[in-house]
Amino acid sequence: MNKSPVRPNPDQLLKQLDLENQKSLRGKLKIFFGSSAGVGKTCAMLNAAHTLHKEHVHVLVGVIETHGRSETALRAQGLPSLPLKEILYRGKKLKEFDIDEALRSHPTVILVDELAHSNVEGSRHKKRWQDVEELLSSGIDVYTTVNVQHIESLNDIVAQITGVKVQETIPDSVFDLADEVVLIDLPPEELLQRLDEGRIYIPEQAQKASKHFFRKGNLIALRELALRRTADRVDAQMQEYRQDQAIQHVWQANERILVGIGPSKAFESLIRTAARLAQNMKADWLVVYVETPALQNISMASRKQITELLRLAQSLGATTANLSGDSVTHKLVEYAQSHNVSRIVIGKPTRSILSRFFHPSVSDELAKVVSDIDVHIVMRGREKAVKGSKARPGLDMRAHFSDEKKKGYVWALIISAITSLVASVLLPYFELANIIMLYLLGVMLISIRYGRGPGIASSFLSVSIFDFFFVPPRFSFTVADTQYLLTFAIMLSVALVISNLTSSLRKQAIVANYRERRSLALYEVGKELASALTTGHIVEVSTHHVAKIFNSKVAILTPDANEQLEVAQTNESSNAALQETTLLDVDLGIAQWTYDRQQQSGLGTDTLPSSKILYIPLKAPMRTRGVLAISPENNHDIYLPEHRQLLDTFASQIGLALERKHYVEIARDAVISMETERLRNSLLSAISHDLRTPLTSIIATTEQLKETISARTHAFKMLTGLHDQAIRMQNLVLNLLDMARLQSGTVKLNSEWHLLEEIVGSAINGLQTTLQQHRVVVTPMEDIPLLYVDAILIERVLSNLLDNACKYSDAGTTITISAKQQGGQVSVTFSDEGQGLPPGMETSIFQKFTRGKTESTIPGVGLGLSICKAIIEAHGGKIWADKNEKNGTTFTFTLPVKTPPTVSEMEI
């Protein structure tokens, strides 16, 4: 019978169409990938470009790093090239890839060598792969090269192999999103020969490289890494293609092993055998346990064994999964096909051939069903039957397979007796064939209510009673008509089939009910945690549900400011019963160990298993947010795989809720801080405007009065002091106004070309009175070029720094101002001979309302340096403070150097 083709999921299909639409608008990325320098990546890229050029494709060489290799430079001839852009860096002109010119040219294909290259400071992007991303977004196809040591995820491995930490890397996502990767491979012997011939580095560099990076062992390991990384990418592409095309059968391109286990200690040898097989084949391997309805009633010892087997597999490097299904075989095949498994490893059946004829083993069924996956049957050790109490298969399945089964046999006898009484009344009116239906009805009712055992007992009892009371000769097991023997056989067979089917349906209904309750529990917890906004509310919701579902005592521990755990408290409105469930004697040492190492400990784990409490880290995407401590009344519940899975899910939800609450608090504090800052700036602006007008009048009045009074009088001295204080007050008001304007973003730079020396002189002249008791030394600035700045604002910076040096330096000390050009910027330094900054305040001194001495008689509110920082950063520079070697403080700020206009341009 032909199977209908499996159609892809509509949502996945729409998503795929959207991705394809986005890809159609982007350029194509082709990476020439190699294990190290010198394998021929750039030459292969140039050869491919020449092929395109001959086909009249618009190919442009964006940048080629020849490293002095004449062979590479020769291959680049004949291809149109893009001029490199000169960037001034630390007094030197360096050449970099010109992305702006590349975008303007808009070729069909552009060659950009060395994808991991770091651009010179001053370029648009920090990394060359970011330039490539912009080119691709513009619809330009890009050819590029990269070595395996530049892949971010392999950086540490390469460092361990070669002893060299590669600084220039690219994200794995850039490599994985490439449309095509061409592996350029070269044996280590040939690569070393090329190194000796000088075809990779110049002789001095080649000799150094041969002693460190270019050793044969390193090259072999790097070659293997490159081959594996390429194979992993191809395997991922194959799985994506199979998913897009809804291909169910397996393509055995890369080995992947699936191991099926059961609830028995004998499967330990199977897991270890599979681990050795996977290691020898260098293959990924998966271990799964399929729980069918029949396995819901296994012993507690067997369930504990399952957990230990899965833990053993994880320790050996396997990926584990706990699946549910009606058939072990079909679930294994489905899982294997979805994960592109090439081999299935299972244990050899231990049952007899006769038993397997009526009930085929998993290996027998796999041999019939699987055609494109290899099946390995491994001998596993035998073990004696493990005695143990029956497991409780779910949260509400405790009594279905114990006490009620005993009641089922009693009710089987009662129902048979009632059916016989009813049949005796109906016997004069109905044939015996119709009377049989009554007994079959009773068997079905018993099977539905009490399961397979009582149903089978009811089947045999019904046949016996029917034979004894109703089949002639009555009240005897003797059968006069041999035809009734066939009737008895069919009746018994039908009764057994009905009891088996109804029992199976009943068990499946119970399991479905349990899964529904589990899903409902997860839904309720997730819904309530989503609305919880405080830690207390999260703890209240979590402890309530976890304690109720797992019949246990629960505590949640969260870290304080010092990363030390403490028991989190619920809200004060929590009821007394909930508070009682959280009264758990938690060992803070074990909990702290769990939090620090992010590993489970305590009951049912390998770490301190004697503890009566299980400690689970509350992991969130960013970090671990706390620890969940749970102490169940029945320790066996912890060993149930489905309970552990549910508990882990709860822990993840609690961790996410705590992390969400953390970021909600951060957002709230940020909003409050922004609003406070806005109100403060508005207040400062309003006050400053109101103070500015009267201060201007006071200053003008004192200047006029000083002209009319003799300088030798006491009144003149008083007017001078009043004038100086009014100017100081005016500077403070100007600072307040500047800060308010800078914070509001309304300041626009009125930049023009100025000499730095003139701005410094203007600032010193404006502070002549303040600088009377200090000596100001300005070093010559003839070599400083013109600066494109807002002179008024830069003068304000210089004035604030000079005023700050005067305030915190003794009279008679020297203030030194110097400037020098470094690369593409000019640095200006102010140095005083004061007491210097307190330790640790080199950065915080630039914050608003921060002063070097909190308890000081020196006037000021701590705004001057913060204004300097805002102005300098608005010009694209930086400012910082350092403590002098002897006494005092040095403030340094930088300003960018731009190309000044020519004389003709200035005349125009």
C-alpha positions in Angstrom: 0.0 0.0 0.0 1.5 3.3 -1.1 1.7 6.0 1.6 0.5 9.5 0.8 3.3 12.0 0.7 3.8 14.0 3.9 3.0 17.7 3.4 5.1 20.3 5.1 3.7 22.3 8.0 1.9 25.4 6.7 3.4 27.7 9.2 6.9 26.5 8.4 6.1 26.8 4.7 5.1 30.5 5.1 8.2 31.2 7.2 10.4 29.6 4.6 8.7 31.6 1.8 9.4 34.8 3.8 13.0 33.8 4.3 13.4 33.1 0.7 11.9 36.4 -0.2 14.4 38.2 2.1 17.3 36.2 0.6 16.2 37.2 -2.9 16.7 40.8 -2.0 20.2 40.2 -0.5 23.4 39.5 -2.3 25.0 36.0 -2.2 27.9 35.3 0.1 30.6 32.8 -1.1 33.4 31.9 1.4 36.6 30.3 0.3 37.4 28.4 3.5 40.8 27.0 4.6 42.7 25.5 7.5 45.4 28.1 7.6 47.2 30.8 5.6 48.9 29.7 2.4 46.5 27.0 1.3 45.4 29.0 -1.7 42.1 30.6 -0.7 42.8 34.0 -2.3 44.2 32.5 -5.5 41.1 30.3 -5.8 38.9 33.3 -5.2 40.7 35.3 -7.9 40.5 32.3 -10.4 36.7 32.2 -9.8 36.6 36.0 -10.4 38.5 35.7 -13.7 36.0 33.1 -14.8 33.1 35.4 -14.1 34.9 38.3 -15.8 35.3 36.3 -19.0 31.5 35.7 -18.8 31.0 39.5 -18.8 29.9 39.6 -15.2 30.6 43.0 -13.5 33.4 41.8 -11.1 35.3 44.3 -8.9 38.2 43.7 -6.6 37.4 45.5 -3.4 40.5 44.5 -1.4 43.1 41.8 -1.8 45.7 41.2 1.0 48.8 40.0 -0.9 51.1 40.1 2.2 54.0 40.6 -0.3 53.2 37.4 -2.3 54.0 38.1 -5.9 51.9 35.1 -7.0 48.8 36.6 -5.5 49.4 40.0 -7.0 50.0 38.5 -10.4 46.6 36.7 -10.3 44.8 39.9 -9.5 46.0 41.5 -12.7 43.3 41.9 -15.4 40.5 42.5 -12.9 39.0 45.9 -12.3 40.0 47.1 -8.8 38.6 49.6 -6.4 41.0 52.2 -5.1 41.7 51.8 -1.3 40.7 54.6 1.1 43.5 56.4 3.0 42.8 56.8 6.7 45.1 58.9 9.0 45.9 56.8 12.1 48.5 57.9 14.7 50.3 60.0 12.2 50.4 57.4 9.5 48.3 57.0 6.4 46.8 53.5 6.2 44.8 52.0 3.4 41.5 50.3 4.0 38.6 49.0 2.0 36.4 51.9 0.7 32.8 50.7 1.3 31.3 54.0 0.1 32.9 53.7 -3.3 31.9 50.1 -3.5 28.3 50.9 -2.8 28.4 53.7 -5.4 30.0 51.3 -8.0 27.4 48.6 -7.2 29.1 45.7 -9.0 27.5 42.3 -9.5 30.3 40.6 -7.6 32.9 42.2 -5.3 36.0 40.5 -3.9 36.7 41.3 -0.2 39.6 39.3 1.1 40.1 38.3 4.8 36.6 38.5 6.2 37.9 38.5 9.9 40.1 41.6 9.3 39.7 44.5 11.8 39.4 47.9 10.2 41.5 50.9 11.2 39.9 53.2 13.7 38.0 55.9 11.8 36.4 53.4 9.4 32.6 53.1 9.2 32.6 49.6 10.7 34.9 48.0 13.2 35.1 44.7 11.4 35.3 43.8 7.7 32.5 41.3 8.0 30.3 44.2 8.9 31.2 45.9 5.7 30.3 42.6 3.9 26.9 42.6 5.6 26.2 46.0 4.3 27.2 45.0 0.8 25.0 42.0 1.0 22.1 44.1 2.2 22.5 46.3 -0.9 22.1 43.3 -3.2 25.8 42.9 -4.1 27.3 39.4 -4.2 30.5 39.0 -2.2 33.4 36.6 -2.6 35.6 36.4 0.6 38.1 34.2 2.4 38.5 33.0 6.0 40.6 30.5 8.0 39.2 28.1 10.5 41.1 29.8 13.4 39.0 32.9 12.8 35.6 31.1 13.6 34.5 32.4 17.0 33.3 29.1 18.5 36.6 27.4 17.5 38.9 30.2 18.8 39.6 28.5 22.2 40.2 25.1 20.6 42.7 26.6 18.1 44.4 28.4 21.0 44.9 25.1 22.8 46.3 23.4 19.7 48.6 26.1 18.5 49.3 28.1 21.7 48.3 31.3 19.8 45.2 33.3 20.7 43.7 34.7 17.5 42.2 38.1 18.1 40.4 38.6 14.8 37.3 36.4 14.7 33.9 36.3 12.9 30.6 35.2 14.5 29.5 31.6 13.6 26.3 33.0 12.3 28.1 34.9 9.5 29.8 31.6 8.4 26.6 29.6 8.7 24.5 32.1 6.7 26.9 31.9 3.7 25.2 30.8 0.5 28.2 28.7 -0.5 31.4 27.6 1.3 34.3 26.3 -0.8 36.8 24.3 1.2 40.4 24.9 0.0 42.4 21.9 1.3 46.1 21.3 1.1 48.1 18.5 2.8 50.4 19.7 5.6 53.5 18.5 3.8 52.8 20.7 0.7 51.9 23.6 2.9 55.2 23.4 4.8 57.0 23.2 1.4 55.3 26.3 0.3 56.4 28.0 3.5 60.0 27.0 2.9 59.8 28.3 -0.6 58.7 31.7 0.6 55.3 31.6 -1.0 53.4 32.3 2.2 55.5 34.8 4.2 58.7 36.7 3.7 61.8 34.8 4.9 61.9 36.4 8.4 58.2 35.8 9.1 58.4 32.3 7.6 61.2 31.2 9.9 59.3 32.5 12.9 56.1 30.8 11.8 57.7 27.4 11.2 58.8 27.3 14.9 55.4 28.3 16.3 52.1 28.2 14.3 53.3 26.2 11.2 54.2 23.0 12.9 53.0 19.8 11.3 51.0 18.7 14.3 49.2 22.0 14.4 48.5 21.9 10.6 47.0 18.4 10.9 44.7 19.4 13.7 43.6 22.6 12.0 42.9 20.7 8.8 40.7 18.3 10.7 38.8 21.2 12.3 38.2 22.8 8.9 36.9 19.5 7.5 34.7 18.9 10.5 33.3 22.5 10.4 32.5 22.2 6.7 30.9 18.8 7.2 28.7 20.2 10.1 27.5 23.0 7.9 26.7 20.7 5.1 24.8 18.4 7.5 22.8 21.3 8.8 21.9 22.4 5.2 20.9 18.8 4.4 18.5 18.6 7.4 17.1 22.0 6.5 16.5 20.8 2.9 14.8 17.6 4.2 12.6 19.6 6.4 11.6 22.0 3.7 10.9 19.2 1.2 9.1 17.0 3.8 11.5 14.2 3.1 10.9 11.4 5.7 13.5 8.8 4.7 17.0 9.2 6.1 20.0 10.4 4.1 23.0 8.8 5.6 25.6 11.5 5.0 26.8 11.9 8.6 26.8 9.2 11.2 24.3 9.7 14.0 23.4 6.8 16.4 20.2 6.3 18.3 20.0 4.0 21.3 16.7 2.7 22.6 16.6 1.7 26.3 14.2 0.2 28.7 13.6 0.0 32.5 16.3 -2.5 33.3 19.8 -2.3 34.7 20.9 -4.6 31.9 20.8 -1.7 29.5 23.9 -0.2 31.1 26.1 -2.5 29.0 24.1 -1.4 25.9 24.8 2.3 26.6 28.5 1.7 27.1 28.7 -0.3 24.0 27.0 2.4 22.0 29.3 5.0 23.6 32.3 3.1 22.3 30.7 2.7 18.9 30.0 6.4 18.7 33.6 7.3 19.8 35.1 5.0 17.2 32.9 6.3 14.5 33.3 10.0 15.6 29.5 10.2 15.5 26.8 12.0 17.5 24.6 9.7 19.5 21.2 9.9 21.2 19.6 7.8 23.9 15.8 7.7 24.2 13.4 6.0 26.5 9.9 5.5 25.1 7.1 5.2 27.7 4.1 3.4 26.4 0.8 2.9 28.3 2.0 -0.6 29.3 5.1 0.9 31.0 3.0 3.2 33.1 2.7 0.5 35.7 6.3 -0.6 36.1 7.9 -0.8 39.6 9.3 2.2 41.4 12.8 0.6 41.3 12.5 0.3 37.5 11.6 4.0 37.2 14.6 4.9 39.3 16.7 2.8 37.0 15.5 4.7 34.0 16.7 8.0 35.5 20.1 6.5 36.3 20.4 5.1 32.8 19.7 8.5 31.2 22.1 10.2 33.6 24.8 7.6 32.6 24.2 8.3 29.0 24.5 12.1 29.5 27.8 11.6 31.4 29.1 9.6 28.4 28.3 12.5 26.0 24.9 11.4 24.7 21.8 13.6 24.1 18.9 12.1 26.0 15.1 12.3 25.6 12.1 10.8 27.3 9.3 10.1 24.8 5.7 9.0 25.1 3.8 6.9 22.6 1.7 3.8 22.0 4.4 1.9 20.2 8.1 1.8 21.1 9.0 0.8 17.5 7.0 3.5 15.7 8.2 6.2 18.1 11.9 5.2 17.7 11.5 5.2 13.9 9.7 8.6 14.0 12.4 10.1 16.2 15.2 8.6 14.1 13.8 10.0 10.9 13.3 13.5 12.3 16.9 13.6 13.6 18.5 12.0 10.5 19.7 9.0 12.4 21.8 6.6 10.4 22.0 3.7 13.0 19.7 2.4 15.7 21.3 0.3 18.5 19.0 -1.9 20.6 19.4 -4.8 22.9 19.0 -8.4 21.9 15.6 -9.8 22.9 15.7 -12.2 25.9 12.2 -13.8 25.4 11.7 -17.2 23.8 11.0 -17.6 20.1 7.4 -18.7 20.9 6.8 -15.7 23.0 8.1 -13.4 20.3 5.9 -15.1 17.7 2.8 -13.8 19.5 4.4 -10.6 20.8 7.2 -9.5 18.5 10.1 -7.7 20.1 11.3 -4.2 19.2 14.1 -5.7 17.1 11.7 -7.9 15.2 9.4 -4.9 14.4 12.3 -2.7 13.4 13.5 -5.3 11.0 10.1 -5.2 9.3 9.6 -1.4 9.4 13.0 0.2 8.8 14.6 0.1 5.4 17.0 3.1 5.3 18.5 2.9 8.8 21.0 0.3 10.0 19.8 -1.6 13.0 22.5 -3.0 15.4 21.4 -5.7 17.9 23.7 -5.8 20.9 23.9 -8.6 23.5 23.1 -7.1 26.9 23.5 -8.6 30.3 20.7 -10.5 32.1 19.5 -9.4 35.4 17.2 -10.8 38.0 13.8 -9.4 38.4 13.7 -6.3 40.6 11.2 -6.3 43.3 9.7 -3.0 44.2 6.5 -1.3 44.8 4.3 -0.3 41.9 5.0 3.1 40.5 2.5 5.8 40.5 2.4 6.7 36.8 1.1 10.2 37.2 -0.1 12.8 39.6 -3.5 11.2 40.0 -3.0 7.5 39.1 -2.1 6.1 42.6 -5.1 3.9 43.3 -6.0 2.6 39.8 -3.6 -0.4 39.9 -3.6 -1.4 43.6 -6.6 -1.5 45.9 -9.2 -1.0 43.2 -7.9 -4.1 41.3 -8.8 -6.2 44.4 -12.3 -4.7 44.4 -12.5 -5.6 40.7 -12.4 -9.3 41.4 -15.2 -9.0 44.0 -17.3 -6.9 41.6 -16.7 -9.4 38.8 -18.3 -12.1 41.0 -21.2 -9.7 42.0 -21.9 -8.6 38.4 -21.8 -12.2 37.2 -24.4 -13.1 39.9 -26.6 -10.2 39.0 -26.4 -11.0 35.3 -27.4 -14.7 36.1 -30.5 -13.5 38.1 -31.6 -11.2 35.2 -30.9 -14.0 32.7 -33.0 -16.5 34.7 -35.9 -14.1 34.6 -35.5 -13.5 30.8 -34.8 -17.2 29.9 -38.5 -18.1 29.1 -38.7 -15.2 26.7 -35.2 -15.2 24.9 -32.9 -17.7 23.2 -29.6 -18.7 24.8 -27.7 -16.7 22.1 -29.3 -13.5 23.4 -28.6 -14.4 27.0 -24.9 -14.6 26.1 -25.0 -10.9 25.3 -25.8 -10.0 28.9 -22.7 -11.7 30.1 -20.6 -10.0 27.5 -22.0 -6.7 28.6 -21.0 -7.5 32.2 -17.5 -8.4 31.1 -17.2 -5.1 29.2 -18.3 -3.1 32.3 -15.9 -4.8 34.6 -13.0 -4.3 32.1 -13.8 -0.6 31.7 -14.0 0.0 35.4 -11.3 -2.3 36.9 -8.9 -3.2 34.1 -7.6 -6.3 32.4 -7.2 -8.7 35.4 -10.8 -8.5 36.7 -12.0 -8.5 33.1 -10.4 -11.8 32.3 -11.6 -13.3 35.6 -15.1 -12.0 34.7 -14.8 -13.7 31.2 -14.0 -17.2 32.7 -16.6 -16.8 35.4 -19.3 -15.8 32.9 -18.7 -18.8 30.7 -18.7 -21.1 33.6 -22.0 -19.8 35.1 -23.7 -19.8 31.7 -22.7 -23.4 31.2 -23.7 -24.5 34.6 -27.1 -22.7 34.9 -28.4 -22.3 31.4 -26.9 -24.9 29.0 -28.8 -28.3 29.0 -28.4 -30.3 31.0 -28.7 -27.5 33.5 -26.9 -27.4 36.9 -24.1 -29.5 35.4 -20.9 -28.8 33.5 -21.8 -31.6 31.1 -22.6 -30.4 27.6 -25.3 -32.5 25.7 -24.9 -30.7 22.4 -21.3 -30.4 21.2 -22.2 -27.2 19.3 -22.1 -25.4 22.6 -18.4 -26.1 22.9 -17.9 -23.7 19.9 -20.3 -21.3 21.6 -18.2 -21.4 24.8 -15.0 -20.9 22.9 -16.3 -17.9 20.9 -17.9 -16.5 24.0 -14.6 -16.7 25.9 -12.6 -15.3 23.0 -15.0 -12.4 22.6 -15.0 -11.7 26.3 -11.2 -11.8 26.5 -10.9 -9.4 23.5 -13.4 -7.0 25.0 -11.7 -7.1 28.3 -8.3 -6.5 26.7 -9.5 -3.6 24.5 -11.5 -1.9 27.2 -8.6 -2.2 29.7 -6.2 -0.7 27.2 -8.6 2.1 26.4 -9.1 2.7 30.1 -5.4 2.9 30.8 -4.8 5.2 27.8 -7.6 7.4 29.1 -5.9 7.6 32.5 -2.6 8.5 30.9 -4.3 11.1 28.7 -6.0 12.5 31.8 -2.7 12.7 33.6 -1.0 14.5 30.7 -4.0 16.9 30.5 -3.6 17.7 34.2 0.1 18.2 33.7 -0.5 20.6 30.7 -3.1 22.4 32.8 -0.7 22.7 35.7 1.9 24.2 33.4 -0.7 26.6 31.9 -1.9 27.8 35.3 1.6 28.3 36.6 2.7 30.1 33.5 -0.4 32.3 33.5 -0.1 33.3 37.2 3.7 33.9 36.9 3.1 36.1 33.9 1.0 38.5 36.0 3.4 38.4 39.0 5.3 41.7 39.4 7.1 41.2 42.7 9.4 38.6 44.1 7.0 37.8 46.9 4.2 37.2 44.4 6.4 34.9 42.3 7.4 32.9 45.3 3.8 32.7 46.5 2.6 31.4 43.1 5.5 29.0 42.7 5.4 27.4 46.2 1.6 27.0 46.0 1.6 25.1 42.8 4.8 23.1 43.3 3.7 22.0 46.8 0.3 21.1 45.6 1.3 19.1 42.5 4.2 17.2 44.1 2.7 17.0 47.6 5.8 18.5 49.1 7.3 21.3 51.0 9.0 24.0 48.9 11.3 26.9 49.4 12.8 29.4 46.9 16.1 31.0 47.6 17.3 34.2 45.8 20.7 35.9 45.9 21.3 39.2 47.8 23.6 42.0 46.6 26.7 39.8 47.6 25.4 36.8 45.6 24.7 35.0 48.9 21.4 33.0 48.9 18.6 33.7 51.3 15.1 32.2 51.6 12.7 34.4 49.7 9.5 35.4 51.5 6.0 35.5 50.1 3.7 38.5 50.3 2.3 39.4 53.7 -1.2 38.7 52.3 -0.3 35.0 51.8 -2.5 32.7 53.8 -1.2 30.6 56.8 -1.4 27.3 54.9 0.9 28.6 52.2 3.3 29.9 54.8 3.4 26.5 56.4 4.4 24.8 53.1 7.4 27.0 52.8 8.7 26.1 56.3 11.6 24.0 55.0 14.8 23.4 56.8 17.1 24.4 53.9 20.8 23.8 54.0 22.2 27.1 52.7 25.6 25.5 52.0 24.1 23.0 49.6 21.9 25.6 48.0 24.8 28.0 47.6 26.8 25.2 45.9 23.9 24.6 43.5 23.6 28.3 42.7 27.4 28.8 42.1 27.8 25.7 39.9 24.4 25.7 38.3 24.0 22.0 39.0 21.3 20.0 40.8 22.2 18.5 44.1 20.6 16.7 47.0 17.9 14.0 46.8 18.1 11.8 43.7 21.3 13.3 42.3 25.0 12.4 42.4 25.9 15.3 44.7 24.9 14.7 48.4 22.2 12.2 47.6 21.6 11.5 51.3 19.9 14.9 51.7 16.1 14.8 51.9 15.8 17.9 49.8 16.3 18.3 46.1 18.0 21.6 45.1 17.4 22.8 41.5 19.0 26.0 40.0 16.5 28.5 38.6 18.2 29.0 35.3 17.1 31.9 33.0 18.5 33.0 29.6 20.9 35.6 31.1 21.9 34.0 34.4 20.8 31.8 37.3 18.2 33.6 39.4 18.0 31.4 42.5 17.5 27.9 43.7 14.3 25.8 44.1 14.4 23.5 47.2 11.7 20.8 47.3 11.2 18.0 49.9 8.5 15.6 48.8 6.6 13.5 51.3 7.2 10.4 49.1 10.8 10.4 47.8 10.0 8.0 45.1 8.2 10.7 43.2 11.6 12.4 42.5 12.7 9.3 40.5 9.8 9.4 38.1 11.1 10.7 34.7 7.8 12.5 34.0 7.9 14.2 37.4 11.5 15.3 37.0 10.7 16.7 33.6 7.7 18.6 34.9 9.8 19.8 37.9 12.5 21.1 35.6 9.9 22.9 33.5 8.5 24.6 36.6 12.1 25.6 37.6 12.6 27.2 34.2 9.4 29.1 34.4 10.2 30.4 37.9 13.7 31.5 36.7 12.1 33.3 33.7 9.6 35.0 36.0 12.4 36.2 38.4 14.5 37.5 35.5 11.5 39.3 34.0 10.8 40.9 37.3 14.5 42.0 37.5 14.3 43.7 34.2 10.9 45.3 35.0 12.6 46.9 38.0 15.5 48.1 35.9 13.1 49.6 33.4 11.0 51.2 36.2 14.2 52.7 37.8 15.3 54.0 34.4 12.0 55.7 33.8 12.1 57.3 37.3 15.6 58.4 36.8 14.8 59.9 33.4 11.8 61.7 34.8 13.8 63.0 37.7 16.5 64.2 35.4 14.0 66.0 33.2 12.3 67.7 36.1 15.7 68.7 37.6 16.9 70.1 34.2 13.6 72.1 33.9 14.0 73.5 37.4 17.7 74.4 36.8 16.8 76.1 33.5 14.0 78.1 35.1 16.0 79.2 38.0 19.0 80.1 35.9 17.0 82.3 33.6 15.5 84.1 36.6 18.9 84.7 38.1 20.8 85.8 35.0 19.0 89.1 34.6 19.6 90.5 38.1 23.2 89.3 38.1 23.9 91.1 34.9 22.5 94.3 36.5 24.6 93.8 39.7 27.8 93.3 37.7 27.2 96.4 35.5 26.3 98.5 38.6 29.4 97.5 40.5 31.6 98.3 37.5 30.1 101.8 37.2 30.5 102.4 41.0 34.1 101.3 41.0 34.9 104.0 38.4 33.5 106.8 40.6 35.2 105.7 43.9 38.9 105.9 44.7 40.7 102.6 44.7 42.2 103.3 48.1 38.9 103.5 50.0 37.3 100.7 51.9 34.1 101.1 49.8 36.2 100.3 46.6 37.4 97.0 48.2 33.9 96.1 49.1 32.6 96.8 45.6 35.5 94.7 44.2 34.6 91.7 46.3 30.9 92.2 45.4 31.9 92.3 41.7 34.0 89.2 41.9 31.3 87.2 43.7 28.7 88.4 41.2 30.9 87.1 38.3 31.4 83.8 40.1 27.6 83.6 40.5 27.2 84.4 36.9 29.6 81.6 35.9 27.6 79.2 38.0 24.3 80.3 36.4 25.9 79.9 32.9 27.0 76.4 33.9 23.5 75.5 35.0 22.1 76.9 31.8 24.6 75.0 29.7 23.9 71.7 31.5 20.1 72.1 31.0 20.6 72.8 27.3 23.0 69.9 26.8 20.7 67.5 28.6 17.7 68.6 26.6 19.6 68.1 23.3 18.9 71.6 22.0 22.5 72.6 21.7 23.8 72.7 18.1 27.4 73.1 17.5 28.4 76.3 15.6 31.6 74.8 14.4 34.2 76.9 12.4 37.9 76.7 11.8 39.9 78.1 14.7 43.4 78.1 16.2 43.6 76.4 19.5 46.1 78.9 20.8 43.6 81.8 20.3 40.9 79.9 22.2 43.3 79.2 25.1 44.3 82.9 25.2 40.7 84.0 25.2 39.9 81.7 28.1 42.9 83.0 30.1 42.0 86.6 29.5 38.5 86.0 30.7 39.8 84.6 34.1 42.5 87.2 34.8 41.0 88.0 38.2 40.7 84.4 39.2 44.3 83.6 37.9 46.0 86.5 39.7 47.5 84.2 42.4 48.6 81.4 40.1 51.2 81.1 37.4 49.9 79.8 34.1 52.4 78.2 31.7 51.3 77.6 28.1 53.6 75.5 25.9 54.0 76.6 22.2 51.3 75.4 19.9 52.7 76.2 16.5 52.4 72.6 15.2 48.7 72.3 16.1 46.5 72.4 13.0 43.3 74.3 12.7 40.4 72.7 14.6 36.8 72.6 13.4 35.1 73.4 16.7 32.6 75.6 18.4 35.0 78.2 19.9 32.5 79.5 22.5 31.9 76.0 23.9 35.5 74.9 23.8 36.4 78.2 25.6 33.9 77.2 28.3 35.7 73.9 28.7 39.0 75.7 29.1 37.5 78.2 31.5 36.0 75.5 33.7 39.2 73.5 33.8 41.2 76.6 34.7 38.7 77.6 37.4 38.7 74.1 38.8 42.6 74.2 39.0 42.5 77.5 40.8 39.9 76.3 43.3 41.8 73.1 44.3 45.4 74.5 44.1 47.2 76.7 46.6 48.2 80.2 45.8 51.5 80.5 44.0 51.4 77.1 42.3 51.7 76.6 38.5 49.1 75.5 36.1 50.5 74.1 32.9 48.6 73.9 29.6 50.1 71.9 26.7 48.8 70.4 23.4 50.1 67.9 20.9 48.8 66.1 17.8 48.5 62.3 17.9 47.3 60.7 14.6 43.9 62.0 13.8 43.3 64.0 17.0 44.7 66.8 19.2 45.1 66.2 22.9 45.1 69.1 25.3 46.4 68.7 28.9 45.8 70.7 32.0 48.1 70.0 34.9 48.0 71.6 38.4 50.0 71.2 41.6 47.0 70.8 44.0 46.2 67.9 46.4 44.9 65.7 43.6 41.8 63.6 43.3 40.8 61.1 46.0 41.6 57.5 44.9 39.0 55.9 42.6 37.4 59.2 41.5 39.1 59.5 38.2 35.9 58.5 36.4 33.1 59.5 38.8 34.4 63.1 39.0 32.8 63.8 35.6 29.3 63.0 36.9 26.9 65.7 37.7 26.9 67.3 41.2 30.1 65.4 42.0 33.0 67.1 43.8 36.5 66.1 44.7 35.8 66.9 48.3 32.3 66.4 49.6 32.9 68.4 52.8 34.7 71.5 51.5 34.4 75.3 51.9 35.3 75.7 48.2 32.3 77.2 46.4 30.7 75.2 43.6 28.0 72.6 42.9 30.0 70.0 40.9 28.8 70.8 37.4 31.9 72.2 35.7 33.5 68.9 34.8 30.3 67.2 33.7 29.7 70.2 31.3 33.2 69.7 30.0 32.6 66.1 29.3 29.3 66.8 27.5 30.9 69.5 25.3 33.9 67.4 24.4 31.9 64.3 23.6 29.6 66.5 21.4 32.7 67.3 19.4 33.6 63.6 19.0 36.4 63.7 21.6 37.1 62.2 25.0 38.1 63.6 28.4 39.7 61.9 31.4 41.6 62.6 34.6 44.8 61.2 36.0 46.7 61.8 39.3 50.2 63.3 38.9 53.2 61.4 40.0 54.0 64.1 42.6 51.1 66.4 43.4 48.1 67.6 41.7 45.8 66.3 38.9 46.1 66.2 35.1 43.0 66.6 32.9 43.3 65.6 29.3 40.8 66.0 26.5 41.0 65.2 22.8 39.5 66.8 19.7 39.3 65.3 16.2 41.5 66.7 13.4 39.7 67.2 10.1 41.1 68.3 6.8 41.1 72.1 6.7 39.9 73.8 3.5 42.3 75.3 1.0 42.8 79.0 0.6 40.7 79.0 -2.6 37.9 77.2 -0.9 37.9 79.7 2.0 37.8 82.6 -0.4 34.8 81.1 -2.1 
